Amino acid sequence: MKTTGFIYDESYFWHDNGSGALHLASGGYVQSHVYGEDPETKRRFKNLMDICGLTPQLESIAPERATREDIELFHLPSYIDKVKELSDANGGDAGQIAIVGRGSYEIALLSAGGAMTAVDFVMDGNVQNVYALTRPPGHHAEAQEGMGFCLFNNVAIAAKHAKRKYNLERILVLDWDVHHGNGTEQAFYEDDSTLFISLHQDRLFPAERGYVEHTGEGKGEGYNVNIPLPAGTGNAGYMNAFEKIVGPIVDQFKPELIIISAGQDPNFFDPLARMMVTADGFGRFANFMKNLAEKHCDGRLVLCHEGGYSAAYVPFCSLAIVEAISGIKTDVEDPFMEGFGCPVETLFPHEEDAVQAVIKEQSKYWKFG
């Protein structure tokens, strides 16, 4: 049995956001350039895996399409109707920068279904872990509207599917995308059976979300952990947060399944963020979470692709993740960082201060060393 599964479908690359530049549609004074959520970023990752010989060493898994009932595990029927109507017509915005193209509804069902399929394969023991190259992404999508390129919340739906089908009592959803996972937070804000942890750039997107003091409500109080990190945080700063916050909390929660929103937009060259994580850093993130999965849930680990907007660099960051979870090292080396001499391996005092602020808030609910 191969250890790691890989999910993708050609139609993921056919979801059409239209033309634009960065996060805006073209028009007025905005000349079309490279739209932020561009399929080439993901296609180039798959191409790199193919050309270096990693793909054949993984278990290729075809995604099943989610049903409307599956999507309704989180999203309101009125919102699902809106996405379907836009998809059947000429497209449009399903919320806040959540562009639907013709046929996007069916592709979004397959994207959510890819996350669900990943859960099924690890829960049934067919593979130990899975990387799902899902598109469109999902972690910003809230119950009532899409947001930030996201139509249906793949990870939230997958976690709810896992609880429904396998009667799991403790699921960890961790989000290392550079933008706060507001939609996933909404899905589980009052839920003590799903621990949500989001590491993100402080005060980036969405506005007024992802603050340290947002810790959950009702039964979910203490089960929502926001780790906002200052702009410029590199490998050392992130790993400090993983080791001092994520590790101790997960050790106490003892999840039965770990799902990760894997957005590679904290990368050094991303146009929609200001972090300094290298490909090697992402490999370390993945290895850290793989070790936690092996410690607590027999290695059951699902990663779903989210953001990441440097078409040149994201493929190398994502490849490092798959290498880490599969244990297969290719001959690919990071070609971009040589000569920068940047202090990505230095932990700065203000980065430590950010971690200590989270520990102070979360000490109400969890024990830290």
C-alpha positions in Angstrom: 0.0 0.0 0.0 1.3 3.5 -0.9 1.4 5.8 2.1 0.2 9.0 0.5 -2.8 9.6 -1.8 -3.0 12.5 -4.3 -6.3 13.9 -5.5 -6.8 16.2 -8.5 -9.0 16.5 -11.5 -8.4 18.4 -14.7 -11.7 20.2 -14.3 -10.3 21.9 -11.2 -8.1 23.9 -13.6 -11.1 24.9 -15.7 -12.9 26.9 -13.1 -12.9 30.4 -14.7 -12.5 33.5 -12.5 -12.5 35.7 -15.6 -9.7 38.2 -16.3 -8.2 40.5 -13.7 -5.1 41.6 -11.8 -4.3 40.4 -8.2 -7.7 40.1 -6.6 -9.7 42.5 -8.8 -11.5 41.9 -12.1 -10.2 43.9 -15.0 -11.9 47.1 -16.0 -11.6 50.8 -15.5 -8.0 51.6 -14.7 -7.2 47.9 -13.9 -5.6 46.3 -16.9 -5.8 42.6 -17.1 -2.6 40.9 -16.0 -2.5 37.8 -13.8 -5.6 37.2 -11.7 -4.8 36.1 -8.1 -6.5 32.8 -8.1 -5.1 31.6 -11.4 -5.3 27.9 -12.4 -1.6 27.9 -13.6 -0.4 28.1 -10.0 -2.0 24.7 -9.3 -1.4 23.2 -12.7 2.4 24.0 -12.5 2.5 22.2 -9.1 1.0 19.1 -10.7 3.4 19.5 -13.6 6.4 19.6 -11.3 5.2 16.5 -9.5 5.0 14.7 -12.8 8.3 15.9 -14.2 10.3 15.0 -11.1 8.7 11.5 -10.9 6.8 11.9 -7.6 3.3 11.4 -9.0 3.6 7.7 -9.9 4.9 7.0 -6.4 1.6 8.2 -4.8 -1.8 6.6 -4.8 -3.8 8.5 -7.5 -7.3 9.0 -6.3 -10.2 10.2 -8.3 -12.5 12.7 -6.5 -16.2 11.9 -6.0 -18.6 14.8 -6.6 -20.3 16.1 -3.5 -24.1 16.1 -3.5 -26.3 19.1 -2.7 -27.1 17.4 0.7 -23.3 17.3 1.4 -22.9 21.0 0.7 -25.9 21.8 2.9 -23.9 20.3 5.8 -22.6 23.9 6.1 -24.0 26.2 3.4 -27.5 27.7 3.3 -29.8 26.5 0.5 -30.3 30.1 -0.7 -26.6 30.5 -1.2 -26.2 27.2 -3.0 -29.1 28.3 -5.3 -27.2 31.5 -6.0 -24.0 29.7 -7.0 -26.0 27.3 -9.3 -27.9 30.2 -10.9 -24.8 32.2 -11.6 -23.0 29.1 -12.9 -25.8 28.2 -15.3 -26.0 31.8 -16.6 -23.1 34.1 -17.4 -21.3 33.9 -14.0 -20.9 36.6 -11.4 -19.8 37.3 -7.9 -21.3 34.9 -5.2 -20.3 37.2 -2.4 -17.1 39.1 -1.8 -14.6 38.4 -4.5 -16.0 34.9 -5.1 -16.3 34.7 -8.8 -18.4 32.1 -10.4 -17.9 31.2 -14.1 -20.0 29.1 -16.4 -19.9 25.5 -15.0 -18.2 26.5 -11.8 -21.0 25.0 -9.7 -20.2 21.5 -10.8 -16.5 22.0 -10.4 -17.0 23.4 -6.9 -19.1 20.3 -6.1 -16.1 18.2 -7.2 -13.7 20.3 -5.2 -15.7 19.8 -2.0 -16.1 16.1 -3.0 -12.3 15.8 -3.4 -11.9 16.9 0.3 -14.6 14.4 1.3 -13.0 11.6 -0.8 -9.6 12.3 1.0 -11.3 11.9 4.3 -12.8 8.6 3.2 -9.5 7.2 2.0 -7.6 7.9 5.2 -10.5 6.8 7.5 -10.9 3.5 5.6 -7.2 2.9 5.8 -6.5 2.9 2.1 -3.7 5.4 2.6 -2.2 7.1 5.6 -2.5 10.6 4.4 -3.8 12.5 1.3 -2.9 15.8 -0.5 -6.0 17.1 -2.3 -5.2 19.6 -5.0 -8.7 21.1 -4.7 -9.9 24.1 -6.7 -11.8 26.4 -6.2 -10.5 26.9 -2.7 -12.8 27.0 0.2 -11.7 28.3 3.6 -13.2 31.9 3.3 -16.6 30.7 2.2 -19.2 31.3 4.9 -22.6 29.6 5.2 -24.4 32.5 3.5 -21.9 33.8 0.9 -18.6 33.1 -0.9 -15.6 35.2 -0.2 -11.9 35.6 -1.3 -12.0 33.2 -4.4 -13.9 30.5 -2.3 -17.3 29.1 -3.3 -18.0 26.1 -1.0 -16.0 25.5 2.1 -14.2 22.2 1.2 -12.6 21.6 4.6 -15.6 22.5 6.7 -17.8 20.2 4.6 -15.2 17.4 4.8 -15.0 17.7 8.6 -18.7 17.6 8.9 -18.8 14.6 6.6 -16.3 12.9 8.8 -18.4 13.4 11.9 -21.6 12.3 10.1 -20.1 9.1 8.5 -17.5 8.0 11.0 -19.0 9.3 14.3 -15.7 11.1 15.2 -15.7 13.0 18.4 -12.5 15.1 18.0 -11.4 16.6 14.7 -8.6 19.1 14.3 -8.8 21.6 11.4 -5.6 23.6 11.1 -5.2 26.4 8.6 -1.8 27.8 7.7 -3.0 29.9 4.7 -1.7 33.4 5.1 -5.3 34.8 5.2 -7.6 34.0 8.2 -9.9 31.0 7.7 -13.0 32.9 8.5 -15.5 30.5 6.9 -14.1 27.5 8.7 -14.1 29.5 12.0 -17.8 30.3 11.4 -18.5 26.6 10.8 -17.2 25.5 14.2 -17.3 28.5 16.4 -19.8 26.9 18.8 -18.5 23.3 18.4 -16.3 21.6 21.0 -15.8 18.5 18.8 -13.8 20.4 16.2 -10.7 22.3 17.2 -9.9 25.1 14.7 -6.5 26.6 14.6 -5.6 29.4 12.2 -2.1 30.7 11.7 -2.2 33.8 9.5 -0.8 37.3 8.8 -2.1 39.7 11.3 -4.9 42.0 10.0 -4.6 41.1 6.4 -7.8 39.5 5.2 -10.7 39.5 5.9 -11.0 42.7 7.9 -11.7 42.5 11.6 -11.3 38.7 11.6 -8.8 36.3 13.2 -8.0 38.2 16.4 -6.4 36.5 19.4 -9.5 37.1 21.5 -11.8 35.3 19.1 -11.8 32.0 21.0 -15.3 30.5 20.3 -18.7 30.8 21.9 -20.9 28.5 23.9 -19.7 24.9 23.8 -17.0 26.0 21.4 -15.4 28.4 23.7 -11.7 27.6 23.8 -11.8 25.5 20.7 -11.1 28.3 18.3 -7.4 29.3 18.3 -6.2 32.3 16.2 -2.5 32.8 15.8 -2.0 36.2 14.0 1.6 36.6 13.1 3.4 39.9 12.1 4.2 40.6 8.5 7.7 39.3 7.7 7.5 36.2 9.8 9.6 33.5 8.3 10.3 29.8 8.9 11.7 30.3 12.5 8.7 32.5 13.6 6.2 30.0 12.2 7.9 27.0 13.7 8.0 28.8 17.0 4.2 29.1 16.9 3.8 25.4 15.9 6.1 24.2 18.7 4.8 26.5 21.5 1.1 26.7 20.7 -0.1 24.1 18.2 1.8 21.2 19.6 0.7 21.6 23.3 -2.9 22.2 22.4 -3.1 19.3 20.0 -1.5 17.0 22.5 -4.3 17.9 25.0 -7.1 17.7 22.4 -6.0 14.3 21.0 -7.7 14.5 17.6 -9.0 11.4 15.8 -8.4 13.0 12.4 -6.4 16.1 11.2 -7.5 18.2 8.2 -5.3 21.0 7.0 -6.2 24.0 4.9 -2.8 24.1 3.1 -2.5 27.6 1.6 1.0 28.3 0.4 0.5 32.1 0.3 2.8 32.7 3.3 5.6 32.0 0.8 8.4 34.4 0.3 7.3 35.6 -3.2 3.6 35.8 -2.8 1.9 38.9 -4.3 -1.1 38.9 -1.9 0.8 38.6 1.4 4.0 39.7 3.2 5.4 36.7 4.9 8.8 35.0 4.3 8.3 31.3 4.4 10.4 29.2 2.1 9.7 25.8 0.4 11.8 24.2 3.1 9.6 25.9 5.8 6.5 24.4 4.3 8.1 21.0 4.4 8.7 21.5 8.1 5.1 22.5 8.7 3.9 19.4 7.1 6.4 17.1 8.9 5.4 18.7 12.2 1.7 18.0 11.6 2.5 14.5 10.2 4.2 13.7 13.5 1.2 14.9 15.5 -1.1 12.7 13.3 1.1 9.7 13.9 1.1 10.4 17.6 -2.7 10.9 18.0 -4.7 9.4 15.1 -2.7 6.6 13.5 -1.4 9.1 10.9 -4.8 10.1 9.5 -4.0 13.4 7.8 -5.7 15.2 5.0 -4.3 18.4 3.3 -6.5 20.5 1.0 -4.9 23.1 -1.2 -6.1 26.6 -0.6 -4.3 29.8 -1.5 -0.9 30.6 -3.0 -0.4 33.1 -5.8 3.2 33.0 -6.9 2.9 30.7 -10.0 6.7 30.3 -10.0 7.2 29.5 -6.4 4.1 27.8 -5.1 4.9 24.5 -6.9 8.1 24.1 -5.0 6.4 24.9 -1.7 3.7 22.4 -2.3 6.1 19.8 -3.5 8.0 20.1 -0.3 4.8 19.4 1.6 4.0 16.2 -0.4 7.7 15.0 0.0 7.3 15.5 3.8 4.0 13.6 4.2 5.0 10.8 1.8 8.6 10.4 3.1 9.8 10.5 -0.6 12.6 12.9 -1.3 13.0 13.9 -5.0 16.0 15.5 -6.6 14.2 18.9 -6.7 15.9 21.7 -4.8 14.6 25.2 -4.2 16.0 27.2 -7.1 14.8 30.6 -5.9 16.3 31.4 -2.4 20.0 31.3 -3.3 21.6 34.8 -2.9 18.8 36.4 -0.9 20.5 35.9 2.5 17.3 36.7 4.2 16.8 36.0 8.0 14.0 33.5 7.6 15.6 31.3 10.2 15.8 34.1 12.8 13.2 34.3 15.5 12.7 38.1 16.2 11.4 39.5 19.5 8.2 40.9 18.0 7.4 37.4 16.6 7.9 35.8 20.0 5.7 38.6 21.5 2.9 37.6 19.1 3.1 34.0 20.2 3.1 34.9 23.9 0.0 37.0 23.3 -1.8 33.9 22.0 -0.5 31.7 24.9 -1.8 34.3 27.4 -5.3 34.2 25.9 -5.4 30.5 25.4 -4.1 29.7 28.9 -7.7 30.1 30.0 -8.4 26.8 28.2 -5.1 24.9 27.6 -1.9 24.2 29.5 1.5 25.3 28.1 4.9 24.4 29.3 
